[in-house]
Amino acid sequence: MPIIDYLRANAKNYPDEVCLVEINPADGREKPHVWRENALVEGEIGVNYRREMTWKEFDDKSNRFANLLLSRGIKKGDKVAILLMNCLEWLPIYFGILKTGALAVPMNYRFDAGEIKYCIDLAECDVLVFGPEFIGRIETIANRIDRIKYLFYVGEDCPTFAESYEKYVEYASEKDPMISLDNNDYAAIYFSSGTTGFPKAILHKHLSLVCAAETEQMHHGQKKDDVFLCIPPLYHTGAKMHWFGSLVSAGKAILLKGVKPEWIIKTVSEEKATIVWLLVPWAQDILDKIDSGEIDLDRYELSQWRLMHIGAQPVPPSLIKRWKDVFPNHEYDTNYGLSESIGPGCVHLGIENIHKVGAIGVPGYKWEVKIVDGDRIVNQGEVGELCVKGRGVMTCYYNDPKATAESLKDGWLYTGDMAMQDEDGFIYLVDRKKDVIITGGENIYPVQIEDFLRAHNKIKDVAVIGLPHARLGEITAAIIEIKEDMKCTEEEINEFCMELPRYKRPRKIIFAPVLRNATGKIEKPKLREIYSGSASLVEAQIK
């Protein structure tokens, strides 16, 4: 059944139960509020600006937007782009698009105006829904996005070049349009993260969304009384597909607008969250604040928190050891996935396998995995390219047959990630194929060095890249971000690295911020551009 049938079932079976809560600690309102269909009313829950929605309200709002789109001539196969920060309207808009048979096209909120236009053109979008944070960017391209028939604005004070979403959905019907759909219909276009160049448009069917929902619920066993805290951006497959576990189980989810450690812990306590998905930097920040005494865990009710899981990037084992020292009763899992494999879960560690921390895990529910070197499946212990196969693999890169042919072969998705498998069948991510450093003929995998360096108690974050070298081809450089209020020298790092084999030791130490995108991935192309542009720039940073 299509993913929208889960929403219909929840609205029928649990119409008055809260399914989504939005919390914005930085809103600045003096009093808490609770959102209902037509008004803001004062509430007594928490101290933050808070809005909530029931399953029936969710379904009604998705129907209203679907009917608004249909009234404007949007039909099955058209594309509707979403450019919103996380908010209570995000998911009803997404499901409203799906209910028309059109394709939802979520867009990265970090895109500049040029990138927005590029992605709209690439995906051949017919409608754009955007929020107040993007008025300036959209205004500069509004006259140049020729395919766009309608611009809908979500927020107060609608700009003159757009139409008000709130105004027009208010008059649209709440009746489900019941457009005929099955799992082989196209559902969404997602964009690759762009960490290896211009974003690619990734086409998925409804089958992919259902696969993600079933896989997530199977891996983490969400039940109706679970409360999922969602912090990462909903435009990305990871956050939304983890929320699909709540959709399947009819559980509640909290959308927290902010990543400060104090906000996260406070929200877990007040909203009684049981499952939290974090990115590596957020988990590190939480632990650092606890270690410094700035967060006193005794002030919070956290006994209900059962699962912390991490995805979107390699997870240093030292981080999980620290986490388990502080939260010994937490279950832990890590998930590996790509937008091309509809986000998390094609490989996962499994909460029962914490003794294998450091691995990304084993094939996920109804997924297959192989590791290859060209046409050859490598032996255990050898490094090769990770390939995955399952119902969640993309249909293609939209309008890019060349890239599709390079990545999809006989149903297998070639991920571009280098991996190895141990004697127990657990897969370890070594690095991105394009990030491998070749120095003097030796292959160096940056993730291995990054994991080693993160064990240093002064290091907050680290990225290892290759810099051009006249004799060796490349040398290894470590960009190191030191923890707040700490000092560290190049000599300290070099001494720490003496435990590494000589050829793996960084030849350059650069103390600087580590650039990451919204989903926590290190932006290595940008770092290479910054630090390999000129030797003088690199030398200037080595202080």
C-alpha positions in Angstrom: 0.0 0.0 0.0 1.2 3.6 -0.6 2.7 5.4 2.4 -0.4 7.8 2.5 -2.5 4.9 3.6 -0.7 4.8 7.0 -1.8 8.4 7.5 -5.4 7.6 6.6 -5.4 4.7 9.0 -4.0 6.8 11.9 -6.5 9.6 11.3 -9.4 7.0 11.4 -8.1 5.1 14.4 -6.6 7.8 16.6 -8.2 11.1 15.3 -7.8 13.1 18.5 -4.4 11.9 19.6 -1.4 14.2 19.1 1.0 13.1 16.5 3.3 16.0 15.9 4.7 18.7 18.2 6.9 21.6 17.1 9.1 23.3 19.7 11.0 26.4 19.1 13.1 27.4 22.1 14.4 30.6 20.4 11.0 31.9 19.5 11.1 34.6 22.2 7.4 34.4 23.2 6.8 35.1 26.8 4.1 32.4 27.2 3.8 28.9 25.9 1.1 28.2 23.2 -0.6 25.2 21.8 -1.6 25.3 18.1 -5.0 24.1 17.0 -6.7 24.2 13.6 -7.6 27.9 13.5 -6.0 29.6 16.5 -3.1 29.8 19.0 -4.3 29.3 22.5 -2.3 29.6 25.8 -1.1 26.3 27.2 0.6 25.0 30.3 3.1 22.6 28.7 6.8 23.5 29.0 8.3 27.0 28.7 9.0 27.1 24.9 6.9 28.2 22.0 5.0 24.9 21.3 2.5 23.9 18.6 0.9 20.5 18.3 -1.3 18.6 15.8 -3.5 15.6 16.0 -3.7 12.8 13.4 -7.0 14.1 12.1 -5.7 17.6 11.8 -2.7 16.2 10.0 -4.8 14.3 7.5 -7.3 17.2 7.1 -4.5 19.6 6.3 -2.9 17.2 3.8 -6.3 16.9 2.1 -6.7 20.6 2.0 -3.4 21.1 0.3 -4.0 18.3 -2.1 -7.3 19.8 -3.2 -5.8 23.2 -3.5 -3.1 21.8 -5.9 -5.7 19.8 -7.8 -7.9 23.0 -8.2 -4.9 24.7 -9.8 -4.5 21.9 -12.4 -1.6 20.0 -10.7 -1.9 16.4 -11.6 -0.3 13.0 -11.3 3.3 13.1 -12.3 3.8 16.9 -11.8 6.4 18.1 -9.3 6.0 20.3 -6.2 9.1 21.6 -4.5 9.3 22.2 -0.7 11.7 24.8 0.6 10.9 25.1 4.3 12.7 24.9 7.6 11.4 22.2 10.0 7.9 23.2 11.1 4.5 21.8 11.8 3.3 22.4 8.2 6.1 20.5 6.6 4.8 16.9 6.7 1.1 17.8 5.9 2.4 19.6 2.8 4.5 16.6 1.8 1.6 14.2 2.2 -0.8 16.6 0.5 1.5 16.5 -2.5 1.6 12.7 -2.5 -2.2 12.5 -2.3 -2.5 14.3 -5.6 -0.2 11.8 -7.3 2.3 14.6 -7.9 6.0 14.1 -6.8 7.2 15.9 -3.6 10.6 17.6 -4.2 12.2 18.5 -0.8 15.0 21.1 -1.1 18.0 21.8 1.0 17.5 24.9 3.1 21.2 25.8 2.6 20.8 26.2 -1.1 21.6 29.7 -2.4 19.4 31.3 -5.1 21.4 29.8 -7.9 21.2 26.3 -6.5 17.5 26.6 -5.9 17.0 27.6 -9.5 19.3 24.8 -10.7 17.4 22.1 -8.7 14.0 23.4 -9.7 15.0 23.3 -13.4 16.7 19.9 -13.0 13.6 18.3 -11.4 11.2 20.2 -13.7 9.1 21.5 -10.8 5.7 23.0 -11.4 5.1 24.5 -7.9 7.3 25.9 -5.2 6.2 26.0 -1.5 8.6 28.2 0.6 8.9 29.8 4.0 9.9 33.2 5.3 13.6 32.4 5.6 13.8 32.2 1.8 12.0 35.3 0.7 15.1 37.1 -0.4 16.5 34.1 -2.3 13.2 33.4 -4.1 12.6 37.0 -5.0 15.9 37.2 -6.9 14.9 34.2 -9.1 11.1 34.5 -9.2 11.2 35.9 -12.8 13.6 33.3 -14.0 12.1 30.0 -12.9 9.9 29.7 -15.9 8.5 26.3 -15.2 7.0 27.3 -11.9 3.3 28.0 -12.2 2.6 28.8 -8.6 4.6 30.1 -5.6 2.9 29.3 -2.3 4.3 31.1 0.8 4.0 29.5 4.3 4.1 32.2 7.0 2.9 35.7 8.0 3.2 38.7 5.7 3.1 37.0 2.3 5.4 38.7 -0.3 3.7 40.2 -3.3 5.3 37.8 -5.8 3.7 34.7 -4.1 0.3 33.5 -2.8 -0.5 32.8 0.8 -0.6 29.1 1.6 -2.7 29.7 4.8 -5.2 31.8 2.9 -6.0 29.3 0.2 -5.8 26.0 2.1 -8.4 27.5 4.5 -11.0 27.4 1.7 -9.9 24.0 0.2 -11.9 20.9 1.0 -10.9 18.5 3.8 -12.3 15.6 1.8 -9.7 13.1 0.7 -9.3 13.3 -3.1 -8.6 9.5 -3.3 -6.4 9.7 -6.3 -5.6 6.1 -7.4 -2.0 5.3 -6.5 0.1 2.1 -6.1 3.6 1.4 -5.0 5.0 1.6 -8.6 3.9 5.2 -9.0 6.6 7.9 -8.7 6.5 9.6 -5.3 9.4 12.0 -4.8 12.7 13.5 -6.0 15.4 14.0 -3.5 18.7 15.7 -4.1 22.1 14.3 -3.3 24.0 16.3 -0.6 26.3 17.9 -3.1 29.4 17.1 -1.1 30.9 15.6 -4.3 29.7 18.3 -6.8 26.4 19.6 -8.1 23.4 17.9 -6.5 21.8 15.1 -8.5 18.0 14.6 -8.6 17.1 11.2 -7.2 13.8 9.7 -8.3 11.9 7.3 -6.0 8.6 5.4 -6.3 6.1 5.0 -3.5 7.6 1.5 -3.0 10.8 3.2 -1.7 8.9 5.2 0.9 7.1 2.0 2.1 10.4 0.2 2.2 11.9 2.9 4.4 8.9 2.9 6.8 8.9 -0.9 7.2 12.7 -1.0 7.6 12.8 1.7 10.2 10.0 0.2 12.3 11.6 -3.3 12.1 15.0 -2.1 13.2 13.9 0.1 16.1 10.6 -1.5 17.2 8.7 1.7 17.5 5.4 1.2 19.5 2.5 3.5 19.9 3.8 4.9 23.2 7.2 5.8 21.8 8.0 9.4 21.4 10.6 10.3 18.7 12.6 13.5 18.9 13.4 14.7 15.4 16.1 17.4 15.1 17.7 17.0 11.6 16.1 18.7 8.6 13.0 17.1 7.2 14.1 17.8 3.6 16.7 15.0 4.0 15.7 11.4 3.6 17.2 10.5 7.0 15.1 12.5 9.3 11.8 11.9 7.4 12.4 8.2 7.0 13.2 7.7 10.7 9.9 9.5 11.4 8.2 7.0 9.2 8.7 4.5 12.1 6.4 6.8 14.1 3.9 6.9 11.2 3.7 3.1 11.1 3.3 2.8 14.9 1.0 5.8 15.2 3.4 7.3 17.7 4.1 10.9 18.6 7.1 12.9 17.2 8.7 16.1 18.4 10.2 18.6 15.9 12.8 20.5 17.8 14.0 23.7 16.1 17.5 24.0 17.4 20.6 21.9 18.3 21.8 23.4 21.6 22.6 20.6 24.0 20.5 22.2 26.7 17.5 22.4 24.4 17.9 18.7 23.4 18.1 17.4 27.0 15.3 19.7 28.2 13.0 18.6 25.4 13.7 14.9 26.0 12.8 15.4 29.6 9.7 17.6 29.2 8.2 15.7 26.2 9.1 12.3 27.5 11.1 11.3 24.4 12.0 7.7 24.2 14.0 7.7 20.8 16.4 10.4 19.7 18.4 10.4 16.5 21.5 12.5 16.7 24.4 13.5 14.5 27.9 13.0 15.7 28.6 16.7 16.5 25.4 17.0 18.6 26.2 13.9 20.6 29.7 15.2 21.2 28.4 18.7 22.3 26.0 17.0 24.8 28.7 15.0 26.4 31.0 18.0 26.6 28.3 20.1 28.3 27.7 17.2 30.8 31.5 16.8 31.4 31.8 20.6 32.0 28.9 20.6 34.5 26.9 23.0 32.3 24.2 20.3 32.0 23.2 18.7 35.3 21.4 15.5 34.4 19.9 15.3 37.9 17.6 18.2 36.9 15.9 16.3 34.2 13.6 13.2 33.9 15.4 11.0 31.3 14.5 7.5 32.6 12.1 6.9 29.7 14.8 7.6 27.0 15.5 4.1 25.7 17.3 4.5 22.3 19.9 6.9 20.9 20.9 6.3 17.3 23.2 8.0 14.9 23.4 8.1 11.1 24.5 10.2 8.1 28.2 9.8 8.8 30.8 7.4 10.3 30.6 7.2 14.1 33.8 7.2 16.1 33.8 4.3 18.6 35.3 6.6 21.2 32.1 8.7 21.1 29.9 5.7 21.8 32.1 4.6 24.7 31.8 8.0 26.2 28.0 8.0 25.7 27.5 4.6 27.3 29.6 5.7 30.3 27.1 8.6 30.8 24.0 6.7 29.7 24.6 3.0 30.5 21.0 2.0 30.0 20.6 3.4 26.5 20.2 1.1 23.6 22.4 2.2 20.7 22.2 1.8 17.0 23.8 3.3 13.9 22.2 3.3 10.5 23.9 3.6 7.1 22.0 4.8 4.0 22.0 7.2 1.1 19.3 9.3 -0.5 19.7 6.9 -3.4 18.7 4.1 -1.0 15.9 6.2 0.6 17.9 7.2 3.6 18.7 5.0 6.6 18.6 1.3 7.1 20.1 -0.5 4.1 22.9 -1.4 6.5 22.4 -1.1 10.3 24.3 -2.2 13.4 21.4 -3.4 15.4 20.8 -2.7 19.1 21.9 -6.2 20.0 25.4 -5.7 18.5 26.9 -2.9 20.5 30.0 -5.0 20.9 30.6 -4.2 17.3 30.6 -0.4 17.6 32.7 1.0 14.8 31.0 -1.1 12.2 28.0 0.2 10.2 26.5 -3.2 10.7 24.9 -5.9 8.6 22.3 -5.8 5.7 19.1 -4.1 6.8 15.6 -5.6 6.7 15.0 -7.0 3.2 18.3 -5.5 1.9 21.3 -7.3 0.2 24.9 -6.1 0.4 28.1 -6.9 -1.5 31.6 -5.4 -1.5 33.4 -5.4 -4.9 36.6 -4.4 -6.6 35.5 -4.0 -10.2 33.6 -7.1 -11.2 35.1 -9.2 -8.3 33.5 -9.7 -4.9 36.3 -9.1 -2.4 37.3 -11.5 0.3 36.6 -10.8 4.0 39.1 -8.2 5.3 39.7 -6.7 1.9 38.6 -3.2 1.0 36.2 -2.6 -1.9 33.2 -0.6 -3.0 30.0 -1.1 -1.0 26.9 -2.1 -3.1 23.3 -2.5 -1.9 20.2 -3.9 -3.4 16.6 -3.7 -2.2 13.1 -2.2 -2.6 14.4 1.2 -1.6 16.9 1.7 -4.3 16.2 4.7 -6.5 14.6 4.4 -9.9 17.3 6.6 -11.5 19.0 10.0 -11.4 16.3 12.1 -13.0 17.3 13.3 -16.5 20.8 11.9 -16.0 21.2 8.6 -17.8 25.0 8.7 -17.7 25.2 9.0 -13.9 22.4 6.4 -13.5 24.4 3.9 -15.6 27.5 4.5 -13.5 25.6 3.9 -10.2 22.9 1.3 -11.0 24.0 -2.1 -12.4 21.6 -5.1 -12.5 19.6 -3.7 -9.6 22.7 -3.0 -7.4 23.4 0.5 -6.2 27.1 1.3 -6.3 27.4 3.6 -3.3 30.9 5.1 -3.9 31.8 4.2 -0.3 34.8 2.0 0.5 34.1 -0.8 3.0 35.4 -4.1 4.4 33.7 -7.0 6.1 35.0 -8.8 9.1 34.9 -12.5 9.9 31.5 -12.2 11.6 29.9 -10.5 8.6 29.9 -7.0 10.0 30.7 -4.2 7.5 33.1 -1.3 8.3 33.0 1.9 6.3 36.5 2.8 5.3 35.9 6.0 3.3 34.3 7.6 0.3 35.8 6.3 -2.9 36.6 9.9 -4.0 38.1 10.8 -0.6 40.8 8.1 -0.6 44.2 9.7 -0.4 47.0 8.2 -2.5 50.4 9.1 -1.2 53.5 7.6 -2.7 51.4 4.7 -4.1 49.8 3.9 -0.7 46.0 4.2 -0.3 45.1 6.0 2.9 41.5 6.0 4.2 40.8 9.3 6.0 38.0 7.9 8.2 40.4 5.6 9.9 42.7 8.5 10.9 39.7 10.7 11.9 38.4 8.0 14.2 41.9 7.7 15.8 42.2 11.5 16.3 38.8 11.9 17.8 40.0 9.9 20.8 42.2 12.9 21.8 40.4 14.6 24.7 41.0 18.1 23.3 39.6 17.4 19.8 36.0 18.4 19.1 36.0 17.5 15.4 38.4 16.5 12.7 38.6 16.1 9.0 41.4 14.4 7.1 42.0 15.4 3.4 44.7 15.0 0.8 46.8 18.0 -0.3 48.8 18.1 -3.5 52.5 17.2 -3.2 55.0 17.4 -6.0 56.8 14.1 -5.2 54.2 12.0 -3.4 51.2 13.1 -5.3 49.3 13.8 -2.1 50.0 14.2 1.5 47.7 13.8 4.5 46.4 16.9 6.2 44.3 16.9 9.4 41.9 19.9 9.9 41.3 19.9 13.7 38.7 21.8 15.6 39.6 22.1 19.3 37.0 22.0 22.1 35.9 25.3 23.4 38.2 26.9 26.0 41.0 24.4 25.3 44.4 25.0 23.7 46.4 22.5 21.7 49.6 22.5 19.8 50.9 20.8 16.6 53.5 19.1 18.7 50.8 17.5 20.9 48.9 16.2 17.9 52.1 14.8 16.3 53.0 13.1 19.6 49.5 11.6 19.9 49.8 10.3 16.3 53.0 8.3 17.0 50.8 5.3 17.6 49.7 5.3 14.0 51.8 3.6 11.3 54.2 6.2 9.9 52.6 6.5 6.5 49.2 7.3 8.1 50.4 10.1 10.3 49.2 13.5 9.1 51.9 15.6 7.4 50.0 18.8 8.0 48.1 19.9 11.1 45.5 22.7 10.5 43.6 24.1 13.5 40.4 25.4 12.0 36.6 24.7 12.0 35.5 21.5 10.3 32.8 22.4 7.7 29.8 20.1 7.8 26.5 20.2 5.8 23.0 20.2 7.4 23.1 16.4 7.7 26.4 16.3 9.4 28.6 15.2 6.6 32.0 16.7 6.3 32.3 18.9 3.3 35.6 17.7 2.1 35.5 19.2 -1.4 35.2 22.7 0.2 38.0 21.9 2.6 40.2 20.7 -0.2 39.4 23.9 -2.1 40.2 26.1 0.8 43.5 24.4 1.9 44.9 23.3 -1.4 44.4 26.6 -3.2 47.8 27.9 -2.2 50.6 26.8 0.0 50.7 30.1 1.8 47.1 29.7 2.9 47.8 26.3 4.4 51.0 27.5 6.1 49.1 30.4 7.6 46.6 28.0 9.2 49.3 25.8 10.8 49.5 27.7 14.1 
